[in-house]
Amino acid sequence: MYVTNRSGDSVTKIKASGEHETVYTDISAPASIPIDADDNIYISSYHDNYILKITTNGKSQKISDGYHTPTGIAFSNSGKLLITN
């Protein structure tokens, strides 16, 4: 399970064992965290108005910006990224 920490500007993975692992830090107010079919993680930054992609090998990249407080992102049945703005 992945959990956003909006006040701590981070995303944490909670493993089945209960162990917590920080996945990403320094993202201002992460709001949503869907995972695509290839296990890449997407995070919306509510305060800095962009979408971040974290690949399975841990590399991160801003893939889209210019929003106004993006609160939710999800994938459609056809695999397209949907963003609420």
Secondary structure by P-SEA (a helix, b strand, c coil): cccccccccbbbbbcccccccccccccccccbbbbcccbbbbbbbccccbbbbbccccccccccccccccccccccccbbbbbcc
